[in-house]
Amino acid sequence: MSSFDTSTFVKHVRVPVDRLAPVLRYWQQVGALQLLFVFLVLVVTGTALLSIPAASEVSSSLGQRFFTAVSAVTTTGSSPLPIDRTWSFIGEGILAFLVLIGGFLYMAAASFLLWLLGQRFGFKDNEMKRLYIGSPSSAEVIQFFKTVLLLTFSFQALGAVLFFIGFLVDGFSVTTSLWWGPFHAITSFNNAGFALHSEGFSAFSGSPFLLAISSFLAFCGAIGPIPLSFLFLWRRYKKIPLDSKVIFFGMLVTVVIGMFLLSVTEWNNPQTLGVVDGWKRPLFAGFESSMRNTGYSVFSIESLRSESLIVYTGLMAIGGAAGSAVGGLKIGLIFVLGVSVFATLRGQSNFTFGRLSLSDDLRRQALVITFFFIAVVMIFTSLLSYFNEYSLLDALFEAVSSLTLSGFLRQGESDVLLSIAMLVGRWLPLLVVIEMFRPRSRPRFQRPEDSVLFG
């Protein structure tokens, strides 16, 4: 008779499953699982569409098509194959459609989910007269998605017109400009670095107008639809929530700091800023900083110095705003961590900023998300270094680029690990936030406090 107790084993194995069931039920209740399923369907559909003969001009493997579909749906924009030499006009249209739908669905659904969970987005009704907190009505839901739809598509339509003019001025034909305009407007606003020129976006380094359009669209896309709505309506109501103010200011500060650091590290590099006129070098560095989560670059990533790759890695990790298509830790989280560090160093028990008092829960939630981000980055860096024999810096750069949906593919090849990293980078932060707001029962009694020494 075996000494192995099957019933005891099953009982212990089922404990994690029992604990996981409430999590999955809550995710389903708020719609997170349904949204995740829609995105997986989009990835499968995109892979199938890219597999039809009319979509490509040269042969590609199933893994490459799957990688490209994941990259498009998650608005990452990295491609293992040259876009112009691999995909036909139909294939390029499929990529643009996947980026457009993937970006809009995520921005609208993520913003709505966070609003539904009680986050004070400050989003108002159709008359913009009051703030909503809590569960919205069906009319408010419709108005919410209509506003997001109007803002996102208006910016991309404006960008398409400006890109069309820019390509015409740059000497491209009318037919090329008619297609390249909307395509690059979609990819720029959704921060997906697909470019139709064989040389990538570096081919437009001599056109400040095209660079300015792309930077503007990428900057607005990284801000997200909710803060943009307040930017257009602040004159009427004279009130912008703290979250939106932090996003505007944080994005500008991040671009300026990135521009300064990249100017310092690349100023004399003969393969990047070193060959550019002196007055243009800060402008190019500013473009690179503003496009940190897009994947567009006027230089080859392989030509950057090691210290510049570290700067890029930090800029990608910061990311954009919550509710935007950009990944990363997000501007709001960096702000909360910064204020928390400053208050703690000053010995302040209250978590305040100016005249406002911030919830101490924000500090704990920011630390949780940061911990998960660092842990996932370490895991994927180790896996890439082990299986692909990357150097440590290349593995770190690839891992952060994929997890933050930035689109910089330094090694130029598709990889299953990078595909998984893009999916994790798109969904893990949102699921962690949703889980932190899951209702839980309060403890019945207070446990005695103790301490742990630091330093």
Residue pairs with C-beta under 8 A, 6 or more apart in sequence:
22 438
23 435
23 438
24 33
26 434
26 435
26 438
26 439
27 33
27 431
27 434
27 435
28 34
30 113
30 116
30 117
30 434
31 109
31 113
31 116
32 113
32 430
32 431
32 434
35 105
35 109
35 113
36 427
38 105
39 73
39 74
39 102
39 105
39 106
39 426
39 427
42 73
42 98
42 101
42 102
42 105
43 66
43 69
43 70
43 73
44 69
46 68
46 69
46 72
46 73
46 94
46 98
47 62
47 65
47 66
47 69
49 55
49 94
50 56
50 60
50 65
50 68
50 69
50 87
50 91
50 94
50 95
51 62
51 65
52 90
54 88
54 90
54 91
55 87
55 88
55 90
55 91
55 94
56 86
56 87
56 88
56 91
57 85
57 86
57 87
57 88
57 91
58 85
58 86
60 81
60 86
61 414
63 414
63 416
64 80
64 81
64 414
66 419
67 80
67 414
67 415
67 418
67 419
68 79
68 80
68 81
68 95
68 414
69 98
70 76
70 419
70 422
70 423
71 77
71 78
71 79
71 192
71 407
71 422
72 95
72 98
72 99
72 102
72 192
72 194
73 98
73 99
73 101
73 102
74 102
74 405
74 422
74 423
74 425
74 426
75 99
75 102
75 103
75 106
75 190
75 191
75 192
75 325
75 405
76 192
76 193
76 295
76 402
76 405
76 406
76 407
76 422
77 99
77 187
77 191
77 192
77 193
77 194
77 294
77 295
77 407
78 193
78 295
78 401
78 402
78 407
78 408
78 409
78 418
79 86
79 194
79 409
80 409
80 412
80 413
80 414
82 198
83 92
83 95
83 194
83 195
83 196
84 196
84 197
84 198
85 198
87 94
87 95
89 179
92 179
92 183
92 196
95 194
96 182
96 183
96 186
96 187
96 194
99 186
99 187
99 190
99 192
99 194
100 156
100 186
100 190
102 190
102 325
103 152
103 186
103 189
103 190
103 191
103 192
103 221
103 325
104 148
104 149
104 152
104 153
106 325
106 426
107 148
107 152
107 224
107 225
107 323
107 324
107 325
108 144
108 145
108 148
108 149
108 152
108 225
110 322
110 323
110 430
111 121
111 123
111 144
111 148
111 224
111 225
111 226
111 323
112 141
112 144
112 145
113 430
113 434
114 121
114 322
114 323
114 433
115 121
115 123
115 132
115 136
115 144
116 135
116 136
117 433
117 434
117 437
118 133
118 134
118 437
120 131
120 133
120 241
120 243
121 226
121 241
121 243
121 323
122 131
122 226
122 230
122 240
122 241
122 243
122 244
123 131
123 132
123 144
123 147
123 226
123 229
124 130
124 131
124 132
125 132
125 140
125 143
126 143
128 233
128 236
128 237
132 140
136 144
147 225
147 229
148 225
148 226
151 225
151 228
151 229
152 189
152 225
155 189
155 217
155 220
155 221
155 228
156 182
156 185
156 186
156 189
156 217
157 185
158 185
159 181
159 184
159 185
159 188
159 189
159 213
159 216
159 217
160 181
160 182
160 185
160 186
161 181
162 181
162 185
162 213
163 177
163 180
163 181
163 182
163 184
163 185
163 210
163 213
164 177
164 178
164 180
164 181
164 182
166 181
166 207
166 209
166 210
166 213
167 176
167 177
167 180
167 181
167 210
168 174
168 177
169 207
169 209
170 204
170 207
170 209
170 210
172 180
179 196
180 196
183 194
183 196
184 195
184 196
184 214
185 213
185 217
186 192
187 193
187 194
187 195
187 294
188 213
188 214
188 217
188 218
188 221
188 294
188 296
189 217
189 218
189 220
189 221
190 221
190 325
191 218
191 221
191 222
191 293
191 294
191 295
191 320
191 324
191 325
191 326
191 405
191 406
191 407
192 294
192 295
192 325
192 407
193 201
193 291
193 294
193 295
193 296
193 406
193 407
193 408
194 295
195 201
195 203
195 296
197 203
197 204
200 296
200 297
201 214
201 296
201 297
201 298
202 297
202 298
202 299
202 300
204 210
204 211
204 298
205 211
205 284
205 298
208 283
211 283
211 287
211 298
214 287
214 291
214 294
214 296
215 286
215 287
215 290
215 291
218 290
218 291
218 293
218 294
218 296
219 251
219 255
219 290
220 228
221 320
221 324
221 325
221 326
222 251
222 293
222 319
222 320
222 321
222 324
222 325
222 326
223 247
223 248
223 251
223 320
223 321
223 324
224 247
224 320
224 321
224 322
224 323
224 324
224 325
225 323
225 324
226 244
226 323
227 243
227 244
227 247
227 248
227 321
230 240
230 241
230 244
231 240
231 244
231 248
234 240
242 353
242 356
243 332
246 331
246 332
246 335
247 321
247 331
247 332
250 331
250 332
250 334
250 335
251 320
251 321
251 331
254 289
254 315
254 318
254 331
255 286
255 289
255 290
256 286
256 289
257 289
258 285
258 286
258 288
258 289
258 290
258 292
258 311
258 315
259 282
259 285
259 286
259 288
259 289
260 285
261 311
262 273
262 285
262 288
262 289
262 308
262 311
262 312
263 273
263 281
263 282
263 285
265 305
265 307
265 308
265 311
266 272
266 273
266 274
266 285
266 299
266 304
266 305
266 308
267 273
267 274
267 281
268 274
269 303
269 304
269 305
269 308
271 299
271 300
271 303
272 299
272 303
272 304
272 308
273 281
273 284
273 285
276 284
284 298
287 298
288 297
288 298
288 299
289 315
291 297
292 312
292 315
292 316
292 318
292 406
293 315
293 316
293 319
293 320
293 326
293 327
293 328
293 404
293 405
293 406
293 407
294 406
294 407
295 406
295 407
295 408
295 409
297 408
301 309
301 408
301 410
302 410
304 312
306 393
309 393
309 397
310 393
312 397
312 408
313 396
313 397
313 400
316 328
316 400
316 401
316 404
316 406
316 408
317 328
317 329
317 373
317 377
317 400
317 404
318 328
318 329
318 330
318 331
318 334
319 326
319 327
319 328
319 329
319 330
319 331
319 404
320 326
320 327
320 328
320 330
320 331
321 330
321 331
321 332
322 330
322 332
322 333
325 405
326 404
326 405
327 403
327 404
327 405
327 406
327 425
327 426
327 429
328 404
328 405
328 406
329 369
329 370
329 373
330 429
333 366
333 369
333 370
336 358
336 362
336 363
336 366
337 363
337 366
337 367
337 370
339 351
339 353
339 358
340 351
340 363
340 366
343 350
343 351
343 352
350 357
351 357
351 358
351 359
351 360
351 362
351 363
352 358
365 433
365 436
368 432
368 436
369 429
369 432
369 433
372 428
372 429
372 432
373 403
373 429
376 403
376 424
376 428
377 396
377 399
377 400
377 403
380 399
380 402
380 403
380 417
380 421
380 424
381 392
381 395
381 396
381 399
382 395
383 417
384 390
384 394
384 395
384 398
384 399
384 415
384 417
384 418
385 391
385 392
385 395
387 417
388 395
388 411
388 415
388 417
390 398
390 411
394 410
394 411
397 408
397 410
398 409
398 410
398 411
398 418
399 421
400 406
401 407
401 408
401 409
401 410
402 418
402 421
402 422
402 425
403 421
403 422
403 424
403 425
404 425
405 422
405 425
405 426
409 418
